[in-house]
Amino acid sequence: MCGIVGYLGENAVRISAKKLELLQYRGYDSAGVGFIQNGKIHLSKTVGSVKNLRADYDSFSAIAHTRWATHGNVCTRNAHPHTSGENWAIVHNGIIENYTKLREGEFVSDTDSEVISFLLEKHGKGLNSVIETAKNLEGSFAILALEKGSELYAIKNKSPLFASANKSGIMFASDPICFCGFSDTYYTFCDKEVAKASGKTLKFYDFDGNEIAKECVGLDIDQTQSDKGDFDTFMRKEIYDIPFCQKRIYETYTNSYLLPIIKLFQSADEVWFIGCGTAYHACAYGEDVFAKAGKKTRAFIASEFRYSHIFPSKNTLCVFISQSGETADTLGALEKVDKICKTVALTNVGYSALAKSCQMVLPVLAGEERAVASTKAYVCQLTVLSLIARAISDRVVAIEIVDKQTIDELSGVAKRLVIGFDSKELFVLGRNADYVTAMECALKVKEVSYINANAYPTGELKHGFIALLSNDAQVLVFATSDDLMKKNCSGAQECKSRGANVTVITTSEHEFAGVDEIIKVGSYIQSVVFAQVFALECAIKRDTNPDMPKNLAKSVTVE
Ligand code: F6R
C-alpha cells in the first residue's frame, strides 16, 4: 500500500502532488512531499487526502507519498517523507521487516520507514550510500530518496516501482498510470534494483552497483473511464460501467480466443482458484461453476493458502484472481506454487506483477476501477469464469450482460429498501453460488457503510447463528438457484418465525410467501448487482464516502 511519486524537472512539487492524486487508491491516511529549495531539503505534510497538501513550491526535484498506515498511527509525524539529518529525505511503500534491529538511537516517527533515511545518512553520500542502505533492508520496499544536491534515487524490492522520462524530466511512480500525459513509454524495475536520476540522465544498477541496460515498454493504459462524470460516486459510476465492460468481454473471449484457454483448463486434473476479499468471492464462484462443468476444483483465500500445508500436484492449474494484480498475499500464494504447477492470472491490470509472473493472463477488461470497493471488476471476473466454464460444458449457463435499465430498477429498489433499514447488524444468507453473493454483499455493506453485515450459508442457521435472531434482526436471503429454492425458503421461514425482518432476493417470487419483502431479479448476475447497489445505498443513507472508506486501500501490497 502507499503510493510514491518522484520527479526531477521544472515544477517538481506541483507535478508530484498532482500525480499523487492518482495513487490515492493505495491509501489516503496522510500525504506529504519533500523538495529542495536554496540547497536545503523542505517537507510539506498533511493528515488525510492529497487535496489538503500544500504544494505551491518551486523546486527542480521532489518526492511525494500518500500513506496507508502500517507502523505508527495516522498523524503528521508519521506522514512521509522522513529525514534523519540534512542530506536525505525518503518516501517508502512496503514494510521493512528488520526495522526494529535497525532502529538505533533517536527516531522521530513510529514508522518502520524512518530507518531508511537513518541508514542513508549513516552511509554518507550518493549512489554508494543508496546501495549500502538497500543491502541492509529486509522486506518489501519501493523507496524514493532525495539527496540534498538534487539527485533522485529509487530502490525496489517486492513493491511495485516504475520510471519514465521525457525531454522535460524524469519521473518515478508506484503505478505507470502516473505517466499518462507525460510519456508513451516507461521502465519497470525488477527486484533488487536501484536507479539514479541526475539532470536528464536515468541509470539503473543492481545491488552490487553494476549498471543494468533496461528496455522501456509502451504505455498502454485506458484512462477513458477514469472520470466520474455526472455520477455522485465512482462506485455508482463503475456499477453503471458493467454493461459496457461485459460487452467487451463477450467481444474478446470469442471461440478462437477461448481455444488455448479451454485446452489449458481441460488438461488440468484440478483447477484451484486463489485470491483475497472480493477476488476470493470470485474464486468461490469459480469453484461452483467449474464443479458444475465437471471439473475437480477448490477455492482458497490467498493469505491462508500461502502458509498452509496444502500443495497442488503438478497437474493442478492454479488460477490467481486479483483486480489489481499487486495484492501481496496473492503474489505470496503464487510464489508458493509457481515452481510446482501451471499458473494463470485473472486480473484487470495487464502490467501488474501477477500478470507478469503467471504463465497465462486472462484479462478482466473492466477498465480502471477507482472506487475502493470492487464492483465492475467482480462482475467481469464472474463473466469471464462463466464463459470459460460454459466453453468446457453446456451444463453451465454463461452470465448474461446486464443492461442499464436493470441497474436503474435495482438501484431504485435498493434505495427504497434501505429507508427502512435501521439495524446496525445485517444477516445475509444464501446457498452455494448464492452464498457467494451473500458473502460479497456482506463484505460490500461492511466496507462502504460500516454496518456489521455477516454472511452465513442458509443451512448453517440452526447450527448456531439463529441464536442471534430476534425482532430487530434484519435478514437478506439470496435465492436464485432453482434446485435450492425450497431449501432457501425454509431458511427464510425459520428467520421469520424468530421475528426477524426478512427480505428475499430471488428469481422465483412464488416460493416465499410470508416474508417481509420479495425482490424479483431476472438472474444470478442481477442479484449480484443488487448486492452492490444495496451496499452503495446503505453508504449514501449513512452519509459515508463509499469511494474512500475509512482504513482501507484499493491495492493491498503489504501482508
Ligand atoms: C472489496 C475489495 C477487496 C479486494 C481485495 C483483493 O471491495 O475490493 O476485498 O477484492 O483487497 O484485491 P485484488 O482483487 O486487487 O487482489
Residues whose N, C-alpha, C, O or C-beta is under 5 A from the ligand:
A	BS01	F6R	C276 G277 T278 A279 I321 S322 Q323 S324 G325 T327 V372 A373 S374 K554 V556
